[in-house]
Amino acid sequence: MGHSILFRRALLLCAVMFFAAVEARADTIVLKNGRRIIANNVREEGDKVKYDTPAGELSLPKSIVDHIEKGGTVPMGDSPAGAAANLAITPPAMEATSGGSEIENGAVHDGAIDREYIGKLEGAARAGGQRANLSAALAHHAAAQFELSRGDMEHALADERTALTYASEEPALLMNVAYLHLRRSEYKQSLEYLERARRVAPENADVAKLAGWAYYGLNKIDQAVAEWKRALALRPDPEVQAALDKAQRDKQEEESYKENESSHFTLRYSGAAEPALARDVLRTLEAHFSAIESELSFTPPDSIGVVLYTRQAFSDITQAPGWVGALNDGRIRVPVQGLNGVTPELSRVLKHELTHSFVGQKTRGHAPTWIQEGLAQWMEGKRSGANAGVLAQVFQEAHATPLGQLEGSWMGLPSDEAGYAYMWALANIEYIVQTGGMGDIERILDRIGSGAPTEAALREVLHSDYNDLMRSTAEYLRKTYAR
């Protein structure tokens, strides 16, 4: 069977997990590098640990797995659709082909990538032959999947691109590279590879599925809707249907909205909002953009979408809990009903939500909620003084929520628990900034963006784990705000 036919049998298993304020039963795969993967129906089969996703079965080498935690209730995300930058998308997986399992086991074994083995396959490929090229491509693909399982997207992308040099027009590999760019919030680059994949596989539903997410991340709702409709016409897919439903709600709500734009923002606003307010919002956002850009030494590469709603429209579209006053799910969504200009409170809200856009793009969607919310509060100007006493007491009495439990979504939290989560998030960020400067925050975000687990990033930059950070933060609160 020729290499082209083999690759055309490869199946792209991209499952887009939609964010809903619900809970689900799941198992947790704990890798030896500390990374935790939440999955369904985890089981051990031979030298593999296999688990189910909404799109199908995936597997990991058992050699990289430390242990499996069975059962447990886990939060499932922030909003009905979630940010395109934060999609919990399962990695594309290729169906086993003749010789593929042998190549996979040769390329990755004993918890490591065998570069010597891959080098031999590359040497054979240079000698010529389609089968040899296919083997080298599959080996680099296996290496990329291993690196991705360890959270190392930089090297995963490098290996997947190298695989393409041996099979440059294979849709499965093109979609794998596109997928990795999506995970890195690099939507334009993702579309470049998807366009190449479409030229050689024009009827592939997964190309349209991924293209929809890329356009959604670029705030191009019309194009996202068109791609997802195309994907569904080619193949039924509940994840695509959910994405389409959400995008169409946005599209229907915003059909009568007016548009405005500035250097870094694309703004849509209800006719109920005054054009002067829209212009004032853009001016305020541009000022905040410059300030955050300077603080984080980072410039988001793509235009940021902003939508101004009435209060009712905001509630209907976002379906967020009542305690949520604004939302950033890839676009900054703010209710502004009754305002004629940007008030100090609205300015703080805009800076808070804009910080999420910066952090999301700088970390490629990997920053945990406590860093996102803590840094957003810090940037808008909040400090811990009023809450220092109660937080220090809560910590002393061993009632503080561990930071590891504040990594995921907070949308399902009751308002009082959410309040404490926000307090602790701000306090930890405040301690880091006040003791090590914003440079420590930058370095932590950079390491998270390169794929490091958050606690590992803290160890590298602060030489502290989560427990150390909480203890140091509580001590900082006592010393700084003691009366």
FITI-636235 format. One line per 3 residues: for each residue y, z, x of C-alpha. Coordinates in nm, 3 decimals. Layout:
Y/Z/X | ...
This chain:
0.000/0.000/0.000 | 0.336/-0.105/0.154 | 0.601/0.152/0.246
0.842/0.026/-0.022 | 0.587/0.078/-0.299 | 0.501/0.424/-0.166
0.861/0.533/-0.179 | 0.907/0.390/-0.526 | 0.636/0.630/-0.639
0.848/0.918/-0.516 | 0.979/1.129/-0.797 | 1.324/1.282/-0.792
1.293/1.630/-0.945 | 1.655/1.732/-0.994 | 1.684/2.008/-1.254
2.035/2.109/-1.351 | 2.030/2.472/-1.467 | 2.303/2.525/-1.722
2.495/2.847/-1.704 | 2.453/3.063/-2.014 | 2.521/3.430/-2.061
2.154/3.505/-2.122 | 1.869/3.663/-1.931 | 1.524/3.527/-1.844
1.199/3.654/-1.696 | 1.134/3.523/-1.347 | 0.961/3.586/-1.015
1.142/3.610/-0.683 | 1.020/3.443/-0.363 | 1.154/3.636/-0.063
1.165/3.424/0.253 | 1.129/3.565/0.604 | 1.495/3.484/0.673
1.598/3.711/0.383 | 1.679/3.435/0.137 | 1.560/3.497/-0.221
1.454/3.217/-0.457 | 1.431/3.300/-0.828 | 1.161/3.090/-0.992
0.906/3.074/-1.271 | 0.526/3.103/-1.242 | 0.507/3.157/-0.866
0.154/3.131/-0.725 | -0.017/3.087/-0.389 | -0.239/2.784/-0.340
-0.387/2.730/0.006 | -0.108/2.719/0.264 | 0.160/2.666/-0.006
0.359/2.886/-0.238 | 0.417/2.684/-0.554 | 0.659/2.748/-0.839
0.783/2.580/-1.154 | 1.132/2.447/-1.227 | 1.259/2.285/-1.548
1.195/1.948/-1.384 | 0.853/2.010/-1.235 | 0.660/2.186/-0.960
0.799/2.256/-0.613 | 0.630/2.415/-0.311 | 0.715/2.597/0.011
0.506/2.650/0.326 | 0.346/2.995/0.298 | 0.435/3.055/0.663
0.806/3.098/0.576 | 0.747/3.334/0.281 | 0.763/3.710/0.339
0.651/3.826/-0.005 | 0.671/3.753/-0.379 | 0.824/3.989/-0.633
0.660/3.932/-0.969 | 0.857/3.960/-1.292 | 1.205/4.100/-1.346
1.507/4.016/-1.554 | 1.775/3.803/-1.394 | 2.116/3.674/-1.505
2.140/3.300/-1.550 | 2.500/3.212/-1.476 | 2.860/3.207/-1.583
2.938/2.954/-1.851 | 2.763/2.700/-2.069 | 2.787/2.429/-1.809
2.895/2.603/-1.495 | 3.093/2.461/-1.208 | 2.972/2.135/-1.064
3.021/2.295/-0.726 | 2.786/2.578/-0.818 | 2.502/2.391/-0.984
2.162/2.549/-0.943 | 2.002/2.211/-0.878 | 1.646/2.209/-0.751
1.597/1.992/-0.443 | 1.460/1.643/-0.495 | 1.087/1.635/-0.421
0.870/1.337/-0.338 | 0.528/1.284/-0.489 | 0.244/1.306/-0.243
0.153/0.969/-0.093 | -0.134/0.851/0.120 | -0.108/1.041/0.448
0.200/1.225/0.328 | 0.039/1.569/0.324 | -0.088/1.526/0.681
0.259/1.424/0.798 | 0.422/1.715/0.615 | 0.181/1.965/0.771
0.236/1.810/1.113 | 0.614/1.815/1.084 | 0.639/2.172/0.952
0.388/2.446/1.032 | 0.378/2.808/1.140 | 0.723/2.867/0.995
0.895/2.607/1.213 | 0.967/2.237/1.252 | 0.752/2.061/1.512
1.009/1.835/1.680 | 0.755/1.716/1.937 | 0.532/1.585/1.658
0.827/1.416/1.488 | 0.930/1.265/1.821 | 0.588/1.103/1.857
0.623/0.947/1.511 | 0.967/0.819/1.607 | 0.820/0.662/1.920
0.556/0.488/1.712 | 0.826/0.364/1.475 | 1.024/0.213/1.763
0.710/0.020/1.856 | 0.730/-0.144/1.515 | 0.546/-0.155/1.186
0.631/-0.055/0.832 | 0.372/0.221/0.817 | 0.509/0.380/1.137
0.863/0.371/1.000 | 0.744/0.530/0.676 | 0.572/0.810/0.869
0.885/0.889/1.071 | 1.096/0.889/0.754 | 0.854/1.124/0.573
0.847/1.361/0.872 | 1.224/1.392/0.877 | 1.223/1.434/0.500
0.972/1.721/0.534 | 1.194/1.880/0.799 | 1.495/1.847/0.568
1.311/2.016/0.282 | 1.210/2.303/0.511 | 1.569/2.348/0.630
1.693/2.337/0.273 | 1.445/2.611/0.177 | 1.609/2.825/0.448
1.960/2.752/0.318 | 2.047/2.533/0.618 | 2.212/2.238/0.445
2.384/2.111/0.761 | 2.056/2.038/0.940 | 1.883/1.935/0.616
2.147/1.666/0.565 | 2.113/1.553/0.927 | 1.735/1.516/0.894
1.760/1.340/0.559 | 2.011/1.092/0.702 | 1.779/1.033/0.998
1.496/0.963/0.753 | 1.715/0.693/0.603 | 1.744/0.519/0.940
1.370/0.447/0.914 | 1.376/0.347/0.545 | 1.735/0.257/0.472
1.697/0.118/0.122 | 1.452/0.359/-0.033 | 1.594/0.511/-0.353
1.416/0.845/-0.313 | 1.574/0.910/0.028 | 1.914/0.783/-0.083
1.901/1.023/-0.377 | 1.800/1.309/-0.151 | 2.107/1.252/0.065
2.322/1.222/-0.248 | 2.175/1.547/-0.377 | 2.266/1.731/-0.057
2.623/1.603/-0.075 | 2.637/1.726/-0.435 | 2.523/2.070/-0.319
2.804/2.062/-0.062 | 3.062/1.970/-0.331 | 3.112/1.634/-0.156
3.116/1.426/-0.471 | 3.265/1.104/-0.332 | 3.010/1.091/-0.051
2.734/1.156/-0.304 | 2.848/0.860/-0.513 | 2.837/0.631/-0.209
2.464/0.695/-0.165 | 2.399/0.678/-0.539 | 2.564/0.336/-0.555
2.332/0.220/-0.278 | 2.034/0.363/-0.465 | 2.142/0.188/-0.785
2.154/-0.149/-0.611 | 1.784/-0.124/-0.522 | 1.673/0.076/-0.830
1.910/-0.019/-1.114 | 1.689/0.133/-1.386 | 1.630/0.470/-1.221
1.732/0.747/-1.462 | 1.779/1.001/-1.182 | 2.049/0.791/-1.017
2.249/0.810/-1.339 | 2.172/1.180/-1.377 | 2.309/1.265/-1.033
2.603/1.027/-1.071 | 2.700/1.212/-1.388 | 2.722/1.537/-1.192
2.924/1.372/-0.916 | 3.177/1.237/-1.166 | 3.186/1.573/-1.345
3.266/1.741/-1.014 | 3.549/1.491/-0.964 | 3.686/1.579/-1.312
3.612/1.226/-1.435 | 3.467/1.324/-1.770 | 3.454/0.973/-1.921
3.248/0.842/-1.630 | 3.023/1.150/-1.640 | 2.956/1.096/-2.010
2.877/0.729/-1.952 | 2.631/0.809/-1.671 | 2.449/1.077/-1.869
2.420/0.849/-2.171 | 2.270/0.587/-1.943 | 2.027/0.841/-1.799
1.910/0.946/-2.146 | 1.866/0.584/-2.253 | 1.633/0.538/-1.957
1.441/0.866/-1.999 | 1.465/1.174/-2.224 | 1.578/1.478/-2.027
1.683/1.812/-2.181 | 1.902/1.905/-1.883 | 2.093/1.579/-1.908
2.125/1.623/-2.284 | 2.278/1.967/-2.236 | 2.519/1.829/-1.975
2.618/1.547/-2.206 | 2.675/1.780/-2.500 | 2.906/1.999/-2.292
3.098/1.705/-2.148 | 3.141/1.550/-2.491 | 3.287/1.875/-2.624
3.540/1.860/-2.344 | 3.608/1.493/-2.410 | 3.653/1.541/-2.786
3.885/1.838/-2.741 | 4.095/1.660/-2.481 | 4.125/1.317/-2.643
4.471/1.396/-2.777 | 4.580/1.587/-2.466 | 4.862/1.465/-2.247
4.824/1.418/-1.874 | 5.031/1.496/-1.567 | 4.951/1.517/-1.200
5.082/1.629/-0.863 | 4.968/1.601/-0.502 | 4.663/1.825/-0.547
4.615/1.862/-0.922 | 4.531/1.661/-1.233 | 4.660/1.842/-1.541
4.564/1.792/-1.905 | 4.738/1.991/-2.175 | 4.737/2.031/-2.549
5.021/1.882/-2.747 | 5.103/2.240/-2.843 | 5.213/2.302/-2.483
5.562/2.196/-2.389 | 5.591/1.921/-2.123 | 5.830/2.152/-1.939
5.557/2.417/-1.924 | 5.312/2.162/-1.785 | 5.558/2.065/-1.510
5.624/2.431/-1.433 | 5.250/2.500/-1.409 | 5.209/2.215/-1.158
5.500/2.339/-0.947 | 5.354/2.689/-0.945 | 5.006/2.563/-0.856
5.141/2.356/-0.566 | 5.320/2.663/-0.427 | 5.002/2.869/-0.459
4.802/2.586/-0.301 | 5.017/2.597/0.013 | 4.988/2.976/0.037
4.609/2.987/-0.003 | 4.565/2.686/0.227 | 4.750/2.878/0.498
4.554/3.201/0.440 | 4.210/3.039/0.445 | 4.284/2.757/0.693
4.120/2.513/0.455 | 4.231/2.222/0.237 | 4.012/2.120/-0.060
3.942/1.748/-0.018 | 3.948/1.649/-0.385 | 4.205/1.678/-0.663
4.159/1.994/-0.871 | 4.142/1.961/-1.249 | 4.347/2.194/-1.470
4.338/2.221/-1.851 | 4.590/2.416/-2.061 | 4.452/2.525/-2.400
4.547/2.704/-2.712 | 4.370/3.041/-2.734 | 4.126/2.914/-2.999
4.043/2.596/-2.807 | 3.982/2.801/-2.492 | 3.739/3.024/-2.678
3.560/2.732/-2.845 | 3.520/2.525/-2.528 | 3.436/2.792/-2.272
3.236/3.025/-2.501 | 3.331/3.299/-2.256 | 3.322/3.672/-2.337
3.635/3.817/-2.495 | 3.736/3.995/-2.172 | 3.773/3.661/-1.988
4.139/3.556/-1.977 | 4.092/3.229/-1.785 | 3.802/3.039/-1.629
3.724/2.817/-1.335 | 3.400/2.625/-1.393 | 3.492/2.333/-1.174
3.821/2.294/-1.359 | 4.084/2.565/-1.402 | 4.095/2.642/-1.775
4.382/2.858/-1.900 | 4.506/2.950/-2.251 | 4.887/2.923/-2.262
4.961/2.941/-2.633 | 5.315/3.058/-2.712 | 5.452/3.018/-2.358
5.753/2.804/-2.271 | 5.738/2.858/-1.897 | 5.533/3.019/-1.623
5.557/3.396/-1.655 | 5.472/3.631/-1.364 | 5.141/3.707/-1.535
5.053/3.339/-1.578 | 5.146/3.278/-1.214 | 4.901/3.549/-1.106
4.628/3.401/-1.327 | 4.683/3.055/-1.180 | 4.664/3.186/-0.825
4.349/3.382/-0.908 | 4.173/3.079/-1.054 | 4.295/2.848/-0.779
4.145/3.084/-0.521 | 3.807/3.021/-0.686 | 3.851/2.648/-0.627
3.928/2.704/-0.258 | 3.639/2.946/-0.205 | 3.398/2.730/-0.402
3.475/2.420/-0.196 | 3.498/2.604/0.137 | 3.154/2.763/0.086
3.008/2.459/-0.092 | 2.945/2.670/-0.399 | 2.749/2.945/-0.221
2.994/3.236/-0.229 | 2.857/3.529/-0.432 | 3.055/3.651/-0.731
3.177/3.968/-0.560 | 3.343/3.767/-0.282 | 3.482/3.514/-0.529
3.633/3.777/-0.758 | 3.737/4.015/-0.484 | 3.924/3.750/-0.289
4.079/3.601/-0.604 | 4.218/3.943/-0.698 | 4.346/3.999/-0.344
4.522/3.660/-0.342 | 4.692/3.723/-0.675 | 4.834/4.046/-0.532
4.612/4.322/-0.670 | 4.529/4.628/-0.458 | 4.290/4.921/-0.504
4.533/5.212/-0.518 | 4.502/5.296/-0.887 | 4.122/5.284/-0.876
4.058/5.429/-0.528 | 3.987/5.783/-0.643 | 3.732/5.697/-0.908
3.555/5.443/-0.684 | 3.527/5.691/-0.398 | 3.385/5.951/-0.637
3.139/5.705/-0.790 | 3.015/5.617/-0.440 | 2.989/5.981/-0.335
2.776/6.053/-0.643 | 2.550/5.755/-0.557 | 2.637/5.573/-0.881
2.798/5.267/-0.722 | 2.635/4.933/-0.806 | 2.485/4.784/-0.486
2.661/4.471/-0.365 | 2.334/4.280/-0.381 | 2.344/4.321/-0.759
2.698/4.179/-0.771 | 2.606/3.847/-0.612 | 2.510/3.671/-0.936
2.686/3.609/-1.265 | 2.891/3.877/-1.435 | 2.929/3.695/-1.765
2.655/3.895/-1.932 | 2.807/4.230/-1.833 | 2.965/4.461/-2.092
3.340/4.489/-2.043 | 3.326/4.837/-1.883 | 3.060/4.733/-1.630
3.255/4.415/-1.558 | 3.561/4.630/-1.492 | 3.378/4.832/-1.227
3.240/4.514/-1.072 | 3.592/4.375/-1.033 | 3.714/4.705/-0.883
3.439/4.716/-0.621 | 3.480/4.348/-0.538 | 3.851/4.395/-0.470
3.796/4.715/-0.273 | 3.543/4.552/-0.038 | 3.761/4.249/0.026
4.066/4.473/0.075 | 3.878/4.679/0.335 | 3.769/4.364/0.525
4.120/4.215/0.527 | 4.295/4.539/0.620 | 4.061/4.619/0.906
3.979/4.276/1.049 | 4.241/4.045/0.904 | 4.201/3.727/0.704
4.026/3.574/1.004 | 3.716/3.780/0.923 | 3.721/3.645/0.567
3.747/3.289/0.701 | 3.451/3.340/0.932 | 3.238/3.494/0.657
3.316/3.204/0.422 | 3.241/2.949/0.694 | 2.900/3.101/0.761
2.818/3.112/0.391 | 2.926/2.749/0.365 | 2.687/2.656/0.646
2.400/2.805/0.447 | 2.377/3.164/0.575 | 2.289/3.433/0.318
2.594/3.649/0.246 | 2.455/3.967/0.400 | 2.357/3.775/0.714
2.713/3.639/0.733 | 2.846/3.996/0.711 | 2.615/4.105/0.994
2.736/3.821/1.215 | 3.107/3.879/1.150 | 3.138/4.251/1.070
2.814/4.377/1.231 | 2.752/4.549/0.895 | 2.501/4.509/0.615
2.578/4.566/0.246 | 2.518/4.942/0.267 | 2.744/4.973/0.572
3.019/4.777/0.399 | 3.008/4.988/0.084 | 3.013/5.310/0.290
3.304/5.187/0.502 | 3.493/5.071/0.193 | 3.456/5.409/0.023
3.580/5.583/0.339 | 3.875/5.339/0.360 | 3.967/5.418/-0.001
3.961/5.793/0.066 | 4.172/5.769/0.382 | 4.420/5.509/0.254
4.487/5.636/-0.096 | 4.414/6.009/-0.064 | 4.679/6.223/-0.235
